[in-house]
Amino acid sequence: MRKRFIPRWSLRIVAAVLLLTCTAAASWALSAELEKRLADSDYVYISSTRKDGTLGKPAEIWFLYHDGAVYVGTSPSSWRVRRIRWGRPQAKIWVGKQDGPSFQARGAVVDDDAVEALMLETYAKKYPKGWQRYEESFRSGFKDGKRVVVKYTPEP
């Protein structure tokens, strides 16, 4: 069996491309001001992308901001989840109010027990009045599939 020779210059090109990709990904992080607003805000407003490329009506929703991403718990039949599953994960998120600061994001339905637990814990502290009313719906919904977690990762 012959060994394959890979020229050094091609390895350098691959390394440069990887470095540029990682640098570009790091620059997609939210500004410090936007991160602070996410930490201080009670709501985000999310518009998902319709088939024609326009944004749907922004929906006010409870959220968890964790590790640079926005997480929401929602019905698997919601428009945001349907559009993600139909291959249109792009969304726009406004922070605090419908005309507040905003950013573009990519949504994905995730199955992460640790995030679900953190979300439940955070919601109990962040939304104490509403939590009394909706706690059982969230807890049982995650268990029986009537709720899913959507992760929105900021994009440039």
C-alpha positions in Angstrom: 0.0 0.0 0.0 1.4 3.4 -1.0 1.5 6.2 1.5 -0.2 9.4 0.4 2.0 12.5 0.2 0.4 15.7 1.2 2.5 18.8 0.3 3.3 21.2 3.2 1.8 24.1 1.3 -1.6 22.4 1.2 -1.5 21.8 5.0 -0.7 25.5 5.5 -3.7 26.5 3.4 -6.0 24.3 5.4 -4.6 25.7 8.6 -5.1 29.3 7.3 -8.7 28.6 6.3 -9.4 27.0 9.7 -7.9 30.0 11.5 -9.9 32.5 9.4 -13.1 30.5 10.0 -12.5 30.4 13.8 -11.7 34.2 13.8 -14.9 34.9 11.8 -17.0 32.8 14.1 -15.6 34.6 17.2 -16.5 38.0 15.7 -20.2 36.9 15.5 -20.4 37.3 19.3 -22.9 39.8 20.6 -21.7 43.2 21.7 -21.2 43.7 25.5 -24.2 46.2 25.5 -26.5 43.6 23.9 -25.3 40.9 26.3 -26.1 43.2 29.2 -29.6 43.9 27.9 -30.2 40.1 27.5 -29.1 39.6 31.1 -31.4 42.4 32.3 -34.5 41.9 30.0 -37.6 39.9 30.8 -38.6 39.2 27.2 -37.3 38.8 23.7 -39.3 39.2 20.6 -38.6 36.6 17.9 -39.6 36.7 14.2 -38.9 33.5 12.2 -38.5 33.5 8.5 -41.4 32.7 6.2 -41.2 30.8 2.9 -41.1 34.1 0.9 -38.1 35.3 3.0 -40.0 37.9 5.0 -40.1 37.8 8.8 -43.2 36.7 10.7 -44.8 38.8 13.4 -42.5 39.2 16.4 -43.7 37.0 19.3 -43.0 38.0 22.9 -41.5 35.1 24.7 -39.8 34.1 28.0 -36.2 33.2 27.4 -32.9 31.9 28.9 -29.6 33.6 27.8 -26.9 31.1 28.3 -23.4 30.6 26.8 -23.9 33.2 24.1 -27.3 31.8 22.9 -30.9 32.5 23.5 -33.1 29.5 24.5 -36.8 29.3 24.5 -39.3 26.5 25.4 -42.1 26.2 22.9 -44.6 23.9 21.3 -43.3 21.7 18.5 -46.2 22.9 16.4 -45.3 26.6 16.8 -44.4 28.5 13.7 -40.8 29.0 14.9 -40.3 25.3 15.2 -42.1 24.4 12.0 -40.0 26.9 10.0 -36.8 25.5 11.5 -37.8 22.0 10.6 -38.7 23.2 7.1 -35.2 24.4 6.6 -35.7 28.1 7.4 -33.8 28.5 10.8 -33.0 32.2 10.3 -34.7 34.6 12.8 -34.5 38.1 14.1 -34.5 38.7 17.9 -35.3 42.0 19.6 -34.3 42.4 23.2 -36.6 43.9 25.8 -39.2 45.4 23.5 -40.4 45.1 19.9 -38.3 48.0 18.7 -35.4 47.3 21.0 -31.9 46.4 19.9 -31.9 43.3 17.7 -29.7 40.7 16.1 -29.9 37.9 13.5 -29.8 34.4 14.7 -30.1 30.8 13.6 -32.5 28.5 15.4 -32.2 24.8 16.1 -34.4 22.4 18.1 -32.1 20.9 20.7 -32.5 18.0 23.1 -30.5 19.0 26.1 -31.6 17.9 29.6 -29.1 20.3 31.3 -30.5 23.3 29.4 -34.1 22.3 30.2 -33.2 22.1 33.9 -31.4 25.5 33.8 -34.3 27.0 31.9 -36.8 25.8 34.5 -34.7 27.1 37.3 -34.1 30.4 35.6 -37.8 30.9 34.8 -38.8 30.2 38.4 -36.5 33.1 39.5 -37.0 35.4 36.5 -40.8 35.1 36.2 -42.1 34.3 39.8 -45.7 35.4 39.2 -46.2 33.7 35.9 -44.2 30.7 36.9 -46.8 29.6 39.4 -49.3 29.4 36.6 -47.1 27.8 33.9 -44.6 25.7 35.9 -46.5 22.4 35.5 -47.1 23.0 31.8 -43.3 23.5 31.2 -42.2 20.6 33.3 -44.7 18.1 31.9 -44.4 19.5 28.4 -40.6 18.8 28.3 -41.3 15.3 29.6 -44.1 14.3 27.2 -42.8 16.3 24.1 -45.5 19.0 24.1 -42.6 21.5 24.6 -39.2 21.6 23.0 -36.2 23.8 23.4 -35.1 26.1 20.6 -31.6 27.4 20.7 -30.9 30.7 18.8 -27.3 31.3 18.0 -26.3 34.8 16.9 -25.2 35.3 13.3 -23.4 38.1 11.6 
